[in-house]
């Protein structure tokens, strides 16, 4: 009765959850941790003109113009053709539409590892195979360019870059972006660049983006209100095409047909897009301040302990390495800490080696401080007494 492509096996173990009295250091939804816009922002969603429905497959021109303005604020003088911007209900939908226009069943897309566990299900639904390429860590994160090139095969159609990557938090260095662009152009591949966390640098890190310069390969830059404006409840995202003109035009022709089939972006949020994006910098600043405060506290908490904080340049997540005491794919420490009243994410969720944890840096500061105290105490206890 059911399709083979949705025959996902049940999880080996139920997910760890926060019960009463447990401090949750995994929350990635800004709206539930006190990071919200002022109430008057919501008035823009009540524009009476939204009562009329006059859809555009690529999105209302005024909303696409707001997206172009957002990028011009990042790159002064940037000239984006509104016909190269497609609005969607989320970056997940953007991935799905792009896989539809780029891949046939059985084709291959290369994805970074470690990475966020979103794409496998989208790829399954598209009958596309994901093949990982490694990110290397030697004090900072970088793409293993040799392994990436070796992973390209006859059925490879695209390379996914996540910049900053989630959960590792590394931006693309200029030489990395140039190398991937050259590889993709030489092998006839598209490049999909997910930039949802681009606006959340933690330090003074040079930030390079394919939106800024000419591209040899057909490139799509993805982002959306969920992270840019910390508005996950307002489903609006976008894909911006860059690269050689003939490839961009053909890609947008096909993407417009796919988007016209769904017309998923709602009129009210499109009409409010300019106001929502204009409000984003203030809340971004508040989020960056919390992230930096929590990261500073985490650095101090790790000093003199067996916890090691991995380098992070941007985003909302910190990765911590612990002693390798448990042989269970990385959940052992997460279970131990749950016994101590702290919920953390095991690194295995992101294809990290065992004994890594992911912590949300947008956790309210008092809860984050209390949680870190419980973490360091529990780790010290386990090391002193054995697991």
C-alpha positions, 0 to 999 in steps of 0.5 A: 500500500505504501511507497518504498521511499517513505519506508523509513525505519523507526529510530533505534532509541526514542529521542531524549526529552526534557522532563520536569526540572530538566534544563533544555540546552537544545532549543533552536526556536528563538520564539520560545526563549524570549527572542521576539520582535516588538508587538507592533511588527505584526501590524504589517501582516494585516495589510488589507491588500492581502485580501486580493490574491494575485500570485506570481510563481516566483513570488510577488515582485515587491517581496523579491525586491525586499530580498534584493535590498537585503543582499544590497545591504550586505554587498553595497552596489550588488545588482540582482535581477528580480527574475533570478529570485524565487520565493518559497515557504521554507528552505526545505522546499527550496531544496526540494524544488532544486533537486527536482530541476537538477536531478533524475532518480538515482542521481547524486548530490554531495553534502558536508559531514558533519551536517544538519539532519534535514536533507536525507528525508528530502533526498529520499522523497526526490529519489536522490542519493546523498554522498557525504564529503568531509569537513576537517577539523584541526583547530578550525573547520575546512572542506577536504577539497581532495575528498570532495573532488574524489566524491564526484562521479558520473551521476553527481549533479550538485554540491551542497555548501552550508555557510556557516555550516550547522552545527560546526559554524564555519564560514566558507573561506574565499579559497574554498569557495573559489575551489568549489566553484571551479570544480563544479564548473569543470564537472558541470555541477550546480552549487547549492549554498545554504546561508541561513546563519550568515548574519550571526558571526561570533567573532571578526571573521571574514565572510565570503558569499557566492552572492557577491561575485561572478560565479563560474558554476550555476549557483543557488543561494538559499536563506529565509526569514526563519533565521534572518529575521528569527521568524520561523513561524512566518514561512518565507524563504528564497533561492537566488540564482547566480552564475553564467547567464544561459544556465541561470535563465534555464534554471529559473525557467524550470524553477518557475514552472515547479513553483507555479505548481505549488504557489506555497508562499502566502500573500500576507508575509510576502507583502510584509517582507520589506518591513520584516527584513527591515526589523531583522537587524535589531533582533539579530543584534540581541541574538548575537549578544546572547550567543557571545555571552553564552559562548564566553561562559562556555569557554570559561567553564571548559578551562581546567576540565576534560571538556574541549570547545571546538572552534565556532565562527558563527551560528547558534550552536557550540560543539563540545568534545568529551572523553570517549567513555561510551561505545553507543554512537555518542548518546552515552554522555547525553544520557548521563547529563539527562540524569543530571537534569540537562538535555543536550544533543548527542553529536551523532545527530550531525554525524560527528564522532562519539563523545561530542555534544551540541549545545544551543547558544540561544538558551537564556543566559541564566539557564545556560549558566545553570546547565553548564554547572550541572554538565561540568559537575556530572562529567567530573563525577563520571570521570572520578567514579567511572561510567 
